[in-house]
Amino acid sequence: MKKLLLASAATLATTAAFADGHSPVKMGIILGFTGPLESLAPTMAAGAELAISEVNAAGTLLDGVQIEPVRGDSTCIDAAAATAAAERLVTSEGVAAIMGADCSGVTGSILQNVALPNGIVMISPSATSPGLSTAEDNGLFFRTAPSDARQGVIVTEILQENGVNEIAMTYTNNDYGKGLADAIQANFEAAGGTVTINAAHEDGKADYSAEIGALSAAGGEVLVVAGYVDQGGSGIVRSALDSGAFDTFYFPDGMVSQALEDNFGSEIDGSYGANPGTDSPGAQLFQEMATAEGFDGTQPFSAESYDAAALIMLAMEAAGSTDSADFKDHVMHVANAPGEQILPGELAKAIQIIKDGGDIDYVGASAVELIGPGESAGNYRQITFTDGTLEVVGYR
């Protein structure tokens, strides 16, 4: 009882301070604004900042707290630069939490070198390496994107449905690429398929003819490109097309974006792939909200970014505190049943339910359900290319 009274007193003191016109509470938005996924970062940031704007407009978070987004550049691939960006946000800007990072390797570096020693909650909208499922995190790390262990199953299902029994595969040589390629190979071979070659490629090269030569020599009905669309992944595709080595590709999540359509148009007709996404009611609502704000809500990981920022703020409300040490234990609770389901545009409603002592089940823009170590159970959007256009053909 004494502990409960102390906690209540602390909450009342915090609430009183919030009501007295304190400075905004800052949230870090760490994404690869430069680097191999720079074409995705603007809409991802816009998604997170849309959730922040929605909560700020309501004005009811912790009885008046305003959230200020502060951006940092992860570069996606430079662990030292990403760590420095995170350290700046934590030590100089004093962020209470981090929405990000994006790519798996830099996310792991920020977690271990900055978030964990400083006790800062991180929710990544797009880091998918299976290795992050078992990373030491002291309950501080979550992700609204599914692990690539799940993506390996999805890739296998789609390839088999297209009658493919033999693939060649190349992956970007980092934690994301290696983890995804291993998951795909394990699942595809377990289902009776053959992986003729599973070879790494380095980003930033001007010429990928040597890599394509090895992939072509091994053979395969389809080339799986587990890379980055703004870097080596597109270089691999260009070299394969120019040499005639492959004309059909499977594109995992790091390759699926408008940039792929812009880069290759009808040259990749008949190719296909998948990235996290859902056709849930929340997804449609989010897309409408995004359009009203002037950005494309169908772009990869923008919905997951909205959800990551929303979960941080709702967990703060549930804890009665903006301290990560307090609200980290509430993220899973607000994300999952039981409780009233919450969709995009309903964050003010969710805050009021929590204030009134009720429970919420945050469904959000990406049909969020957090499992295991705080990661998304996983929904995928299946795509194909027809007449030079990326088309959505289903969800799973």
C-alpha positions as CSV (number, residue, x, y, z in Angstrom):
1,M,0.0,0.0,0.0
2,K,2.9,2.4,0.8
3,K,4.4,1.7,-2.6
4,L,1.1,2.4,-4.3
5,L,0.7,5.7,-2.4
6,L,4.2,6.7,-3.3
7,A,3.6,5.9,-7.0
8,S,0.3,7.8,-6.9
9,A,2.0,10.8,-5.3
10,A,4.7,10.7,-8.0
11,T,2.1,10.6,-10.8
12,L,0.2,13.5,-9.3
13,A,3.4,15.6,-9.0
14,T,4.3,14.8,-12.6
15,T,0.8,15.6,-13.8
16,A,0.9,18.9,-11.9
17,A,4.3,19.8,-13.5
18,F,2.9,19.0,-16.9
19,A,0.0,21.3,-16.4
20,D,2.3,24.2,-15.4
21,G,3.5,24.9,-18.9
22,H,6.7,22.9,-19.0
23,S,8.8,22.5,-22.1
24,P,7.7,19.9,-24.7
25,V,8.8,16.3,-24.2
26,K,11.1,15.3,-27.1
27,M,10.8,12.1,-29.2
28,G,13.7,11.0,-31.4
29,I,12.9,10.1,-35.0
30,I,16.0,8.2,-36.2
31,L,15.9,7.0,-39.8
32,G,18.2,6.7,-42.8
33,F,17.6,10.1,-44.3
34,T,20.8,9.4,-46.3
35,G,21.9,6.0,-47.4
36,P,20.5,2.9,-49.1
37,L,16.9,3.4,-47.9
38,E,16.7,7.2,-48.2
39,S,13.7,7.1,-50.5
40,L,11.7,5.5,-47.7
41,A,12.7,7.7,-44.8
42,P,10.6,10.8,-45.6
43,T,7.3,9.0,-45.6
44,M,8.3,7.0,-42.5
45,A,9.1,10.2,-40.6
46,A,5.9,11.7,-41.9
47,G,4.0,8.8,-40.5
48,A,5.5,9.1,-37.0
49,E,5.1,12.9,-37.0
50,L,1.4,12.5,-38.0
51,A,0.8,10.5,-34.9
52,I,2.6,13.1,-32.8
53,S,0.6,16.0,-34.4
54,E,-2.6,14.1,-33.7
55,V,-1.8,13.8,-30.0
56,N,-0.6,17.3,-29.7
57,A,-3.8,18.6,-31.3
58,A,-5.8,16.8,-28.7
59,G,-3.8,18.4,-25.9
60,T,-4.8,15.7,-23.4
61,L,-1.6,13.5,-23.1
62,L,-0.7,13.5,-19.4
63,D,-3.0,16.5,-19.0
64,G,-1.2,18.8,-21.4
65,V,2.1,17.3,-22.5
66,Q,3.2,18.3,-26.0
67,I,5.6,16.0,-27.9
68,E,8.3,17.5,-30.1
69,P,9.8,15.2,-32.8
70,V,13.6,15.6,-33.3
71,R,15.1,13.9,-36.3
72,G,18.4,12.0,-36.5
73,D,20.1,10.4,-39.5
74,S,20.9,6.7,-39.0
75,T,22.4,6.4,-42.5
76,C,21.0,2.9,-42.4
77,I,24.4,1.3,-42.7
78,D,27.0,3.3,-40.7
79,A,26.9,2.1,-37.1
80,A,29.2,4.8,-35.8
81,A,27.2,7.6,-37.5
82,A,24.0,6.1,-36.2
83,T,25.3,5.8,-32.7
84,A,26.6,9.4,-32.8
85,A,23.2,10.6,-34.0
86,A,21.4,8.7,-31.2
87,E,23.9,10.0,-28.6
88,R,23.2,13.6,-29.7
89,L,19.4,13.1,-29.4
90,V,19.7,11.5,-25.9
91,T,22.4,13.7,-24.3
92,S,22.0,17.0,-26.1
93,E,18.3,17.0,-27.0
94,G,17.1,14.9,-24.0
95,V,14.7,12.7,-25.9
96,A,12.4,10.6,-23.8
97,A,12.2,7.8,-26.4
98,I,13.3,6.9,-29.9
99,M,11.0,6.0,-32.9
100,G,13.5,4.0,-34.9
101,A,16.0,3.1,-36.1
102,D,15.2,1.7,-39.5
103,C,17.9,-0.8,-40.7
104,S,18.7,-3.8,-38.4
105,G,22.5,-3.3,-38.0
106,V,22.3,0.4,-36.9
107,T,19.2,-0.4,-34.8
108,G,21.2,-3.0,-32.9
109,S,24.1,-0.6,-32.5
110,I,21.9,2.2,-31.1
111,L,20.2,-0.2,-28.8
112,Q,23.4,-1.6,-27.3
113,N,25.5,1.6,-27.2
114,V,22.9,4.3,-26.4
115,A,19.4,3.1,-25.5
116,L,20.4,0.3,-23.1
117,P,23.0,2.3,-21.1
118,N,20.7,5.3,-20.9
119,G,17.5,3.4,-20.3
120,I,15.7,4.8,-23.4
121,V,12.7,3.0,-25.0
122,M,13.1,2.3,-28.8
123,I,10.4,1.2,-31.1
124,S,11.6,0.4,-34.6
125,P,9.1,0.4,-37.5
126,S,11.3,-1.6,-39.9
127,A,14.3,-3.4,-38.4
128,T,13.6,-7.0,-39.2
129,S,16.7,-9.1,-38.3
130,P,15.9,-12.2,-36.4
131,G,18.9,-11.5,-34.2
132,L,17.0,-8.6,-32.6
133,S,14.5,-11.0,-31.1
134,T,17.1,-12.2,-28.6
135,A,19.2,-9.0,-28.2
136,E,19.7,-7.9,-24.6
137,D,17.4,-4.9,-24.2
138,N,16.2,-4.8,-20.6
139,G,12.6,-4.5,-21.9
140,L,13.4,-1.3,-23.8
141,F,13.2,-2.5,-27.4
142,F,10.1,-3.1,-29.5
143,R,9.3,-3.2,-33.2
144,T,6.1,-2.8,-35.2
145,A,7.6,-4.7,-38.1
146,P,7.8,-8.5,-38.0
147,S,11.0,-10.5,-37.8
148,D,12.5,-11.9,-41.0
149,A,12.0,-15.3,-39.5
150,R,8.4,-14.7,-40.5
151,Q,9.4,-13.2,-43.8
152,G,11.3,-16.4,-44.7
153,V,8.0,-18.3,-44.5
154,I,6.2,-15.7,-46.7
155,V,8.8,-15.7,-49.4
156,T,8.7,-19.5,-49.6
157,E,4.9,-19.5,-49.8
158,I,4.9,-17.0,-52.6
159,L,7.6,-18.7,-54.6
160,Q,5.9,-22.0,-54.4
161,E,2.6,-20.5,-55.4
162,N,4.4,-19.2,-58.5
163,G,5.7,-22.7,-59.3
164,V,9.3,-21.9,-58.5
165,N,11.4,-24.8,-57.3
166,E,14.9,-23.4,-57.8
167,I,16.3,-20.0,-56.8
168,A,19.5,-18.1,-56.8
169,M,19.9,-15.5,-54.0
170,T,22.0,-12.5,-53.2
171,Y,21.9,-10.4,-50.1
172,T,23.4,-7.2,-48.8
173,N,26.3,-8.0,-46.6
174,N,25.0,-6.9,-43.2
175,D,22.8,-8.1,-40.3
176,Y,19.6,-7.5,-42.2
177,G,20.7,-9.2,-45.4
178,K,22.4,-12.2,-43.8
179,G,19.5,-12.8,-41.4
180,L,16.9,-12.6,-44.1
181,A,18.8,-14.8,-46.6
182,D,19.3,-17.5,-44.0
183,A,15.6,-17.4,-43.1
184,I,14.6,-17.7,-46.8
185,Q,17.1,-20.5,-47.5
186,A,16.0,-22.5,-44.4
187,N,12.3,-22.3,-45.2
188,F,12.6,-22.8,-49.0
189,E,14.8,-25.9,-48.6
190,A,12.6,-27.3,-45.8
191,A,9.7,-27.0,-48.3
192,G,11.6,-29.0,-50.9
193,G,13.1,-26.1,-52.9
194,T,16.7,-25.7,-54.1
195,V,18.9,-22.7,-53.4
196,T,21.6,-22.9,-56.1
197,I,23.7,-20.1,-54.5
198,N,23.3,-17.7,-51.5
199,A,25.9,-15.0,-52.0
200,A,26.6,-11.7,-50.4
201,H,27.1,-8.4,-52.2
202,E,28.5,-5.2,-51.0
203,D,26.7,-1.9,-51.3
204,G,28.1,1.1,-53.1
205,K,29.8,-0.6,-56.0
206,A,29.6,0.8,-59.5
207,D,29.8,-2.6,-61.2
208,Y,28.1,-5.9,-60.1
209,S,29.0,-8.0,-63.2
210,A,31.2,-10.3,-61.2
211,E,28.4,-11.0,-58.7
212,I,26.0,-11.6,-61.5
213,G,28.4,-13.9,-63.3
214,A,28.5,-16.2,-60.2
215,L,24.8,-16.1,-59.7
216,S,24.2,-16.8,-63.4
217,A,26.6,-19.7,-63.4
218,A,24.7,-21.3,-60.5
219,G,21.4,-20.9,-62.2
220,G,17.9,-20.6,-60.9
221,E,14.4,-19.8,-62.1
222,V,14.2,-16.6,-60.1
223,L,16.8,-14.3,-58.5
224,V,16.0,-13.3,-55.0
225,V,17.5,-9.9,-54.2
226,A,17.6,-9.4,-50.4
227,G,19.1,-5.9,-50.7
228,Y,18.4,-2.2,-50.5
229,V,16.5,-0.5,-53.3
230,D,18.6,2.7,-53.2
231,Q,21.9,0.9,-53.2
232,G,23.4,-2.5,-54.2
233,G,20.0,-4.2,-54.7
234,S,19.2,-2.0,-57.7
235,G,22.7,-2.4,-58.9
236,I,22.4,-6.1,-58.9
237,V,19.1,-5.9,-60.8
238,R,20.5,-3.6,-63.4
239,S,23.5,-5.8,-64.1
240,A,21.3,-8.9,-64.3
241,L,19.0,-7.3,-66.8
242,D,21.8,-5.8,-68.9
243,S,23.6,-9.1,-69.1
244,G,20.4,-11.2,-69.7
245,A,21.3,-13.4,-66.7
246,F,17.9,-13.1,-65.1
247,D,14.7,-11.4,-66.1
248,T,12.5,-12.5,-63.1
249,F,13.2,-11.4,-59.6
250,Y,11.7,-11.8,-56.1
251,F,11.9,-8.6,-54.0
252,P,11.8,-8.8,-50.2
253,D,10.9,-5.8,-48.1
254,G,14.1,-3.8,-48.5
255,M,13.6,-3.6,-52.2
256,V,9.9,-2.8,-52.4
257,S,9.2,0.9,-53.0
258,Q,8.3,3.4,-55.6
259,A,12.0,3.7,-56.4
260,L,12.0,0.2,-57.8
261,E,9.2,1.1,-60.3
262,D,11.0,4.4,-61.2
263,N,14.3,2.6,-61.7
264,F,13.2,-0.3,-63.9
265,G,9.6,0.2,-65.1
266,S,8.5,-2.6,-67.5
267,E,11.9,-4.2,-67.5
268,I,10.9,-6.1,-64.4
269,D,7.4,-7.1,-65.4
270,G,6.5,-10.5,-64.1
271,S,8.7,-10.1,-61.0
272,Y,7.1,-10.0,-57.6
273,G,7.7,-9.8,-53.8
274,A,6.2,-8.7,-50.5
275,N,6.7,-6.2,-47.7
276,P,5.0,-5.7,-44.4
277,G,1.5,-4.3,-44.9
278,T,-2.2,-4.9,-44.3
279,D,-5.6,-4.2,-45.8
280,S,-7.1,-3.7,-42.4
281,P,-9.6,-0.8,-41.8
282,G,-6.8,1.0,-39.9
283,A,-4.6,0.9,-43.0
284,Q,-7.2,2.6,-45.1
285,L,-7.9,5.3,-42.5
286,F,-4.1,5.9,-42.2
287,Q,-3.8,6.3,-46.0
288,E,-6.6,8.8,-46.0
289,M,-5.0,10.8,-43.2
290,A,-1.6,10.7,-44.9
291,T,-3.1,11.9,-48.2
292,A,-4.7,14.8,-46.3
293,E,-1.3,15.7,-44.9
294,G,0.4,15.5,-48.3
295,F,2.3,12.2,-48.2
296,D,1.8,8.7,-49.6
297,G,0.6,6.4,-46.8
298,T,1.0,3.3,-48.9
299,Q,4.8,3.6,-48.9
300,P,6.6,0.9,-47.0
301,F,6.9,1.2,-43.2
302,S,5.1,4.6,-43.0
303,A,2.1,2.9,-41.3
304,E,4.5,1.0,-38.9
305,S,6.1,4.4,-38.1
306,Y,2.8,6.0,-37.2
307,D,2.1,3.0,-34.9
308,A,5.5,3.1,-33.3
309,A,5.1,6.7,-32.3
310,A,1.6,6.2,-31.2
311,L,2.5,3.2,-28.9
312,I,5.2,5.3,-27.2
313,M,2.7,8.1,-26.4
314,L,0.0,5.7,-25.3
315,A,2.4,3.9,-23.0
316,M,3.4,7.2,-21.5
317,E,-0.2,7.9,-20.7
318,A,-0.8,4.4,-19.2
319,A,2.3,4.9,-17.0
320,G,1.5,8.5,-16.1
321,S,5.0,9.3,-16.9
322,T,7.3,10.2,-19.8
323,D,10.2,8.3,-18.2
324,S,11.2,5.2,-20.2
325,A,11.8,3.3,-17.0
326,D,8.2,3.8,-16.1
327,F,6.4,3.4,-19.5
328,K,8.5,0.6,-21.0
329,D,6.3,-1.9,-19.1
330,H,3.1,-0.5,-20.6
331,V,3.9,-0.9,-24.3
332,M,2.8,-4.5,-24.6
333,H,-0.3,-3.8,-22.6
334,V,-1.6,-0.9,-24.7
335,A,-0.7,-2.8,-27.9
336,N,-2.7,-5.9,-27.3
337,A,-6.1,-7.2,-26.2
338,P,-8.1,-7.0,-24.0
339,G,-9.4,-3.6,-24.5
340,E,-11.3,-1.3,-26.9
341,Q,-9.7,-1.4,-30.3
342,I,-8.0,1.8,-31.4
343,L,-7.5,2.9,-35.1
344,P,-5.6,5.8,-36.6
345,G,-7.3,9.1,-35.8
346,E,-8.5,7.7,-32.5
347,L,-5.5,8.5,-30.3
348,A,-7.4,11.2,-28.3
349,K,-10.1,8.6,-27.7
350,A,-7.4,6.1,-26.5
351,I,-5.9,8.6,-24.1
352,Q,-9.3,9.3,-22.6
353,I,-10.1,5.6,-22.1
354,I,-6.8,5.2,-20.3
355,K,-7.5,8.3,-18.1
356,D,-10.8,6.8,-17.2
357,G,-9.2,3.6,-16.1
358,G,-10.1,1.5,-19.1
359,D,-8.1,-0.8,-21.3
360,I,-7.2,-0.3,-25.0
361,D,-6.1,-2.7,-27.7
362,Y,-4.1,-0.6,-30.1
363,V,-4.7,-1.9,-33.7
364,G,-3.4,1.1,-35.5
365,A,-2.4,1.5,-39.1
366,S,-0.6,-1.9,-39.4
367,A,-2.9,-4.2,-37.4
368,V,-0.4,-4.2,-34.5
369,E,-0.2,-7.3,-32.4
370,L,3.0,-7.6,-30.4
371,I,4.3,-11.0,-29.5
372,G,7.2,-12.6,-27.8
373,P,10.0,-10.1,-27.2
374,G,7.8,-7.2,-28.3
375,E,7.7,-7.6,-32.1
376,S,4.9,-7.6,-34.6
377,A,3.2,-10.9,-35.4
378,G,3.5,-9.9,-39.0
379,N,1.2,-9.0,-41.9
380,Y,2.5,-8.8,-45.5
381,R,1.4,-7.0,-48.7
382,Q,2.1,-9.1,-51.8
383,I,3.1,-7.2,-54.9
384,T,3.8,-7.8,-58.6
385,F,4.9,-5.7,-61.6
386,T,2.7,-5.4,-64.6
387,D,3.1,-2.9,-67.4
388,G,5.9,-1.1,-65.5
389,T,3.7,-0.6,-62.4
390,L,3.9,-2.0,-58.9
391,E,0.5,-3.6,-58.1
392,V,-0.8,-4.9,-54.8
393,V,-2.2,-8.4,-55.5
394,G,-3.1,-9.6,-52.0
395,Y,-2.3,-9.7,-48.3
396,R,-1.3,-12.5,-45.9
